[in-house]
Structures are given as C-alpha cells and as structure tokens.
C-alpha cells in the first residue's frame, strides 16, 4: 500500500474523520511533539483533538516533501486533494479487500 493511501486511511479511521475533514487537513493541524496528535476542524467551527500513529504520517510527509500547498494530502499535480480523490482511494481498497 502506498504511503499516501496508508496515511489517509489511518487518519480517516483512527481519527473518525469525515472525508471533507480529511482532505481539508493542513500541515499546521499536525502536532508531532511531544505526542503525535491532530487538530480536526469539524462542523460548526468545532475542534477536536485525535491521537495519531506517527509512522504512517511520517512516511507520507517524507514522500510529500516541501510543497507550497498547506494541505497535508495533495494530488499528483501538487494541489490539495479533492474529496473525490479520497473516495477513489477508499473505493479501490474496499474493492481489493472484498
């Protein structure tokens, strides 16, 4: 499984994120020290914090590199990934698992 797919699926399920919350995550929402956590901006401007599995996210960030886009998850063009991009990844993995 690619680093992008692993990181997105981990965050989605471990953090109980909606697809729009996942693709809307920005680098500033990630906190790796002292404990890996994530600030999630949900509906109605509510925020919540979720612990992270650091390894999946570190692997993706190493592949992602430095890009001007503030969003954590980007597409092949270096732009913020759309919700449909994540839905494609999710659909592909659920199909492979069945």
C-alpha positions in Angstrom: 0.0 0.0 0.0 1.4 3.4 -0.9 2.4 5.9 1.8 -0.4 8.3 0.8 -3.1 5.6 0.9 -1.9 4.3 4.3 -1.7 7.7 5.9 -5.2 8.7 4.6 -6.9 5.5 5.6 -5.2 5.5 9.0 -6.2 9.1 9.8 -9.7 8.6 8.5 -10.5 5.6 10.6 -8.3 6.2 13.7 -9.5 9.8 13.9 -13.1 9.1 12.9 -12.8 11.9 10.2 -15.3 12.7 7.5 -13.9 12.8 4.0 -14.1 16.6 3.9 -12.3 16.9 7.2 -9.5 14.6 6.0 -8.8 16.3 2.7 -9.0 19.7 4.5 -6.3 19.0 7.0 -3.4 21.4 6.9 0.2 21.0 8.0 -0.4 23.3 10.9 -3.1 20.9 12.2 -0.5 18.2 12.9 1.4 18.2 16.1 4.2 15.6 16.3 5.8 16.6 19.6 5.6 15.6 22.4 2.8 13.2 21.3 1.5 12.9 17.8 -1.9 14.5 17.6 -4.2 16.2 15.1 -6.5 19.1 15.5 -9.7 18.5 13.5 -11.9 21.4 12.4 -15.3 19.9 12.2 -18.8 21.2 11.6 -19.9 24.4 13.3 -16.2 25.5 13.8 -15.9 22.8 16.5 -12.4 21.5 17.1 -11.4 18.2 18.5 -8.0 16.5 19.0 -7.1 13.0 18.0 -4.0 10.9 18.7 -2.0 9.7 15.7 0.0 6.7 14.6 3.2 8.6 13.8 4.8 6.2 11.4 2.1 6.3 8.7 2.1 10.0 8.7 5.9 10.4 8.8 6.2 8.1 5.8 3.7 10.2 3.8 5.3 13.5 4.8 8.7 12.2 3.7 7.2 11.4 0.3 5.2 14.6 0.1 8.3 16.8 0.6 8.0 20.6 0.6 5.1 21.9 -1.4 3.6 25.3 -1.2 0.1 23.8 -0.7 -0.8 23.9 3.0 -3.0 20.8 2.9 -1.5 17.6 4.1 -2.8 15.5 1.3 -2.0 16.5 -2.3 -2.6 15.0 -5.7 -0.1 14.3 -8.4 -0.2 17.9 -9.6 0.8 19.2 -6.1 -2.7 20.6 -5.4 -4.9 19.9 -2.5 -6.6 16.6 -2.9 -10.3 16.8 -3.6 -12.9 14.7 -1.7 -13.4 12.6 -4.9 -9.7 11.7 -4.8 -10.0 10.2 -1.4 -13.3 8.5 -2.4 -11.4 6.9 -5.3 -8.6 5.6 -2.9 -11.2 4.2 -0.5 -13.2 2.5 -3.2 -10.1 0.9 -4.6 -9.0 -0.5 -1.3 -12.5 -1.8 -0.3 -12.8 -3.5 -3.7 -9.4 -5.2 -3.2 -10.4 -6.3 0.3 -13.6 -7.9 -0.8 
